Amino acid sequence: MHILILAGGVGSRLWPRSRQTVPKQFLDLTGGETMIQTTVRRVAPLVSPEQIFVATGERYVSLVREQLPQLPSENIIAEISGKNTAPAIGLGALHIARQNPRATMAVLTADHLIPDETAFRAALQAAEAVAQSGKLVTLGITPTGPETGYGYIRRGDTLGTFYDQPVYRVRQFLEKPNLPTAQKFFDSGEYYWNSGMFIWQTDVLFSQLTEHMPQLMAQLEQLRIALFENPSAADVAAIWNGITPQSIDVGLMEKAADVAVVPLDAGWNDVGSWAALYDELAQSPGENVAVNAEQLLAIDSHGLLVHGGKKLVAAIGVDDLVIVETDDALLVCTRDRAQDVKKIVEQLKKEGKQAYL
C-alpha cells in the first residue's frame, strides 16, 4: 500500500495560530508533534517512508521537508496552486503509479486526530483488501451524534468482513443535513460521516476518472508526459493552471457505481475549529484546558480553552471561552461561536491586513 497525504489546506477557523505561512497541519495543536507528523507516524507500522507521498502547496514544501525528513524528497509533491481534492489526488496518483502502476493507494489528510490508531490501521487494511478487488473504498466515521457539519454516507448491503471489519456497499452520499435530518441519520444507524479518506488502486482510479471526469483525466495524462517523459516546468505550469478546481466527492465518488465503505470508530476528529479541539482535549465536561500556554489560573471559570502565549492567563467568573495568543494577535470568543473565527479572517482580507493572515 502507498499513502498520499493531502496537506494543502489553510485552516482559517484556527486563526490566529493557523496562518497562510504555517497552516494547521504544520502546528502542534495538541502539544508535542505536529499534525502532519502524527499522520505519518500513524501509518508508519504499515508502510515504509518510500511509500508515503505528501501533496502540498509550493510554499509549504520546505516545511514538509523540515518536519518529515524521513521521506524521500521526490515524494513531496508541490502543487502550483490549490485546485481542490480531485486534481491533487490525481497528481499524487501519477507519482505513485510511476513506482507501481497497480499500486493500492490510501488518500489521507494531514490534519485529522484519530486517538485509536490500532482501529484506524485495521480499517485501512480492510479497505486495502476491498480495494484490491477493484472497488473504490472510503472510510465512514461512526457518528457520535446528529452532526450538521459533515456530509454523510448511507450504507447498503454488506460485502463481508475483512480484518474483522464489516464492509458495506455505499448506497448514497449526502450533503450536510439540517439538524432534524441529521438526527434521523443518527437514529437509523445506517449513516456515517464522510471522512474524506479514500482507498483504491491507481489504475482503477484512472479508469473511473476517465469515465466520470474525462477532462481532468486528459489533463493528468498531459501532466504525466510533462513531468516524467518530456520534463518541462513551463508545460506543467500551463497544464496545471488550466485545470478546473473540483472535489473528488462531487466529481467522482457521488457518480461511481461500485463504491464500498469501511466503518471507522476510532475517536476521529477533523479539528475544524477551536471548539472541536477543546472537545478532543477535555477529559470531562466543563474542564479547563491549556495547551502550549504559560499558565492558566481560573477562579469560578469553566470550559476554557487557552492555547499558546507567554503570559499567565487569569480568568474569573467566565465560562466556555476560547483564548488564543500568538506573538501578534489575541483571539477571545465563546466556544459556541468558534466557527465564526473564519469571519475574522475574511474581515482581515477585506481590510488588506496581510500581516495577520
N, C-alpha and C positions, 0 to 999 in steps of 0.2 A: 504494500500500500504506500502511496505517496500522499503527502499533506500539502495543501495550498492554504495559506493563512492570508485572509484579506485584512489589510492594515492601512487603509487609506482614509478612514473617517476622521472627522474633526471633534465630535463630541461636545457641541456647543452648550448642551444642558449642564455640563460640568464645569462651566466657566466659574471662577477665574483661573482654576488650575489647568483646565484643558484649553490650550490656545492653538492657533494655527501653526506656531513654531514647534510646539510639543503637545500633540493631542493625547487624549486619554489613554490610548493603548500603550503609550510610552511612559506612563506615570505609575508610581507605586501608590495607588489609591487606597489600598488596604494596609499599607505599611510593609516594607520588605521589597520583594521583587516586583518588577513592572508587569502590567497585564499581558504584554506580548511574551515576556519571559515565562510567565505562568502557562500560557497557551502552549509554548514549545515544550516545557517540562512535562506537561500533562500527557503529551503523546510520545515522549521520549522512550517509554518502555516498548512501544510498538514499532518504531521506525528509527532508522539511522539519520544523522544530520543531513546526509547527502540526499535523503528522500523528502526533506522539508523545504518548501518554497514559500516565499513571502512576496505578495504583490502590494506595493505601496506607492505613494506619490514620490516624484523625483526628489522633492525637498527632504524626504524622510529616509532616504537610502542610508545616509551616514548614521542616523540614529539606529536603524536596524542593525547595521554592521557593528556599532558600538555595543548594543545590548545583546546581540546574538552572534558573538564571534565564532561560535562553533559551526555556523552554517557556511557552506562554500559561497564565495562572493557571487558566483554566477547564478545562485539560487535566489538572489534578491532581485525581483523584477520591478523595474521602475515604470510607472505609468506617467506619461507626459502630462495628463490632466485627468480629473475624475470623470468617469463615464458610467457610473453605477455598476451593479454587480455582474451583469451578463458579459460585457466586454472584458472586465477584469478577470473573470473566471475563464473566459475563452483564451485570453493571453496567457494565463497561468497554465492552462491545459496544453498549449503549444509547447511550452518549455518542458513540461512533464512528459509529453508524448515523444519528445526528442530522446529522452532516456529510455522510454518503453512505450511503443505505440498502443499497447493494450493495457497500460497501467491502470489500476484502480486508484482513483484519487478521491480524497476527502476534502471538502471545502469547509474551512472553519473560519471564524472571525477572531480577531486579536483582542477583543475587549469583553469577553464573557467570563463570569465567575461560575465555576462548577465545583462545589465542595467535594462531592462524592466522585473522585476521579476514577475509582475502580469501576463503578457503574457506568461511567462515561466510556471508558475504554471497552467494556463489554458490549455496549450498544454500538460502538464504532466497528468492532469486529463482526458483530451480527450484520450490520449494514454492509460491510465489505463482502461477506458471504452472499448476501442477496444481490448485490451489485454485479457479482461475477456471473450471475445468470442473465445479465443483460438489462436489468431494470435500473431506472433512476430511483434513488433512495433518499429520503430525508429523515432527519431526527425530529420527532414531535415531542415537545415538552409536556409532561403530565401536569395539567393546570392545578394550582393550589387555591384558586378562587375565580370569580367571574371577572377576569381582567379585560378591560376595554382597550388597552394599549397595544395589543398584539393581534396579528392575523391568526386564523385558526385553520386546522387541518381536520377534516372529518374522515374517520377510518371506515373501511368497508370490510370485506371478508378477510379472514385470516389466511396468511400464506405459510403458516407453520411456525416452528420455533428454531431459532438459531442462537447458539451460545447461551442457551437458557433464556433467550429474549423472544417474546411473541412479536411477530411481524404481520402487518396488515396491508392490504391494498389501500391506496388513497382514493376515497370516494369524491372528495371535493376540497378545494382550497377556498377559504372565505376571507373577506376583508375584515378590518377591525369592526367589531359589533358595538351596538349601544348596550347599556347595562342590562336591560331585560333579556336581550338576546344572548348576551354573554352568560347570564345566569342559567338560561335554558341549555346552553352548550355545556356548562359545568355540571349541571344536574344529570345530563344524559350519560356522561362517561364515555361518549363516542368521539370527543373532540380533543385535540392537542394544540398547544401554542406552536406557531410556526417559528422555529429556531433560526432559520436561515443557514442551517448546516446541511450539506448535501454530500452524497457518495455515489460515484458511478465510474464506469470505465471510460477512458478518454475517447476511444473510438465510438462508443455508444453516445457520448455527449456530442461529438461532432456530427454523427448521423442525425441525432434529434435536432440539433441546431440547423442542419441543412433542411430539415422538413419544416420546422416551425419558425426559424429566424434566418432565412436564406441570405438576406443582405449582410447580416453580421457574419455569417459563416464565410461568405465570399471575401469579406474584408479580412477575416482571420487568415484565410489562405494567402492573401496578398501579404499580410504581416509575416507569415511563416517564411515566405520567399525573401522578403526584405531583411529579416532577422538572421536567417540561417543559410540560405542558398546564395543569394547575391546581397551581402550585407550593405545596407545604406541607411544611415541615420536620417537623412533627408526624406527618403521614401517612408520609413517607419513613422516619422512625424506627420507626413502628409496623410498617410492612411489612417493613423490614429485620430487625427483632428477631424477626419470625415465621418467618424463613427458616431451614430446617434446614441446618447445615453439611454440605457434600458435596464430594467431589473430582470434577473433570472427568473423570479417568481412569475411575473406577468408575461414575460417573453416566451418562457419555456414550460415551467412547471405546471401552470394552470392549463396548458394546452395538451401536454403529453398524455398518452393513454395508459402507459404501463409504469405507474409510479407506486412505490411502496413507502411505508412509514414505520420506523422503529421507535417505539415509545422510550422516552428518557425521563427517569425520575431520579435526579441527582442534585437537587437544590439549585438548578440553573437560575442565573440572574444576569440580565444583559446590561446592568448598571447604566441605565439610561438617564438617570438623574441622581441628585444628591439624596433624595428620599429613598431611591432604590438602594443606594449604598448603605444608608442607615439601616434599612430593613435587613440587609445582608449581615451587618456587623453587630447589631444589637442582639444581645443574648436573651433579653426579656423585654416586654412592653414597658415603655417609659424610661428605659435605661439611657443614661448619658454616655455618648461615645466620643472619644478624642483620638484622632489619628495624625501622626506626624506634627503634633502640636506641642508647645512648650508645657502647658499645664492648664487644666480646667478646674476651677473652683465654683461649684454650683450649690446655691442655697435655695431651697424650695423651688427648684427648677428640674424639669423632667423632659426626656425625649429630645435632648440636644445632640446635634452632630457638630463637632468642632474639628475642622480639617486644616492642618498647616498653621504656620505662624510661629514667631519667636517671642510672643508676649504671653503672659498669664492672661487667660480669659476668665473673668469673674462674672457670674450670672446670678441674678436674684429675682425670684418670682416670675420666671418666664418658662414657657413650655413649648416643645415641638419646633425649635428653631434650627436652622442651618447657618453656621458661621464659618466662612472660609476665608483665610487670609493668604495672600501672596505678597511679594515684595512691593507691588504697585497697585494692589486692589484689595478691597474687603467686600465680601458679599454677606448680607444678612437677609434671610427670608424665612417664612414659616415653611415647614416641611410639606404642607399640602399645596403650596404654590411653587414647589421646586421645578415643575415642568415649565414654568414661566421664565426660568432663567434665560431661555433662548431669546426672550423679548429684550433682555438687556443687551445681548449680542447684536440683535437686529438694530437696536437704537444706536449702539456704538458705531455700527456700519453706516447708518444714516448720517451720523454726525462726523464721519470721517476720522474717528479716533482709532486709527490703525494700531497704535502702540499698545492698546488694551485688547486687541484681538489675537 
